[in-house]
């Protein structure tokens, strides 16, 4: 089984206009960083013209499928039938996207198959991370 999961998703950017722009994004999960989900937006989809990666907890994503979750930079909540809203809060403003809940559930199922909830600590390489931090400090 792969130690990394990636899944392309179709994000619909919520704007003040009646229609929502479709923005490509990729959800990522790596066994080596078992608590973290990454959502990557390609350069063409961002205002700055550079790839943007948001990191947030797998637990936050799972909780947000069932009810409102998150108090910080990333917030997740169900929206109607079959949709989930993800809000990204930054100094520049707030981006709100709609995602298909089924795609998110599939992604989470695959991530939980790779690293079951409550077993994340078994996949952390704390000694390796500490060694890299100390090496990079000099």
C-alpha positions in Angstrom: 0.0 0.0 0.0 1.3 3.5 -0.9 2.6 5.7 1.9 1.2 8.7 0.2 -2.4 9.4 -1.0 -3.3 12.1 -3.4 -6.8 12.8 -4.8 -7.8 15.4 -7.3 -11.0 17.3 -6.3 -13.1 19.9 -7.9 -13.4 22.9 -5.7 -16.1 25.5 -6.4 -15.0 28.9 -5.3 -17.8 30.8 -3.7 -17.8 34.5 -4.8 -20.3 37.3 -4.7 -21.4 36.5 -8.3 -24.2 33.9 -8.7 -22.0 31.4 -10.4 -19.1 29.6 -8.7 -15.7 29.2 -10.5 -14.3 25.6 -10.6 -10.8 25.5 -9.1 -8.7 22.4 -9.4 -7.2 21.2 -6.1 -5.4 18.1 -4.8 -6.0 16.5 -1.4 -2.9 14.9 0.0 -2.0 12.6 2.9 1.3 11.1 3.8 2.0 8.3 6.3 5.1 10.2 7.4 3.0 13.1 8.6 -0.1 11.2 9.8 -2.0 14.0 11.5 -2.0 16.3 8.5 -4.0 16.7 5.3 -2.8 19.0 2.6 -4.9 20.8 0.0 -2.9 22.1 -2.9 -4.1 24.7 -5.3 -2.0 25.0 -8.5 -0.4 28.4 -9.5 -3.1 29.0 -12.2 -5.8 28.9 -9.5 -4.3 31.5 -7.1 -4.2 35.3 -7.1 -0.4 35.3 -6.6 0.3 32.9 -9.4 2.2 30.5 -7.2 1.1 27.1 -5.9 -0.6 27.4 -2.5 -0.7 24.5 0.0 -2.9 24.6 3.1 -2.3 22.1 5.9 -4.8 21.1 8.5 -5.6 18.1 10.6 -7.2 15.0 9.3 -9.4 15.1 12.4 -10.7 18.6 11.5 -11.7 17.4 8.1 -13.5 14.3 9.5 -15.3 16.4 12.1 -16.3 19.0 9.5 -18.2 16.4 7.5 -20.6 15.9 10.5 -20.9 19.4 11.8 -19.1 22.8 11.9 -15.5 22.3 12.9 -12.5 24.6 13.3 -11.8 27.9 14.9 -8.6 29.0 13.2 -7.4 29.5 9.7 -9.3 26.5 8.3 -12.9 25.8 9.0 -15.1 22.9 7.7 -18.8 22.4 7.7 -21.5 20.4 5.9 -23.6 22.3 3.4 -26.8 20.9 2.1 -27.0 17.5 0.5 -23.7 16.2 -0.7 -21.6 19.3 -0.3 -19.0 20.4 2.3 -17.7 24.0 2.8 -14.1 24.7 3.6 -13.1 28.2 4.6 -9.5 29.3 4.4 -8.8 32.4 6.5 -5.7 34.5 5.8 -4.5 38.1 6.3 -5.5 38.8 2.7 -9.1 37.6 3.2 -11.2 34.5 3.3 -11.6 31.9 0.5 -14.6 29.7 0.7 -14.9 26.6 -1.4 -17.5 23.8 -1.8 -16.4 20.2 -2.2 -18.3 17.0 -2.9 -18.8 15.3 0.5 -18.5 11.9 -1.2 -15.0 12.7 -2.5 -13.9 13.8 1.0 -15.3 10.7 2.6 -13.5 8.5 0.0 -10.3 10.4 0.7 -10.6 10.0 4.5 -11.5 6.4 4.2 -8.2 5.8 2.2 -6.2 7.8 4.7 -7.7 5.9 7.6 -7.0 2.6 5.8 -3.3 3.8 5.6 -3.1 5.0 9.2 -6.0 4.2 11.5 -7.3 6.9 13.9 -5.5 6.6 17.2 -2.4 4.9 15.6 -0.8 8.1 14.1 1.9 8.2 16.8 3.3 4.9 15.5 4.2 6.5 12.2 6.0 9.6 13.6 9.8 9.6 13.2 10.5 12.0 16.0 14.2 11.1 16.2 14.6 11.8 12.5 12.7 15.1 12.7 14.8 16.2 15.7 18.0 15.3 13.9 16.9 17.4 10.9 16.0 20.3 13.1 19.3 20.3 14.8 21.2 19.8 11.5 19.4 22.7 9.9 20.0 25.0 12.9 23.7 25.0 12.2 
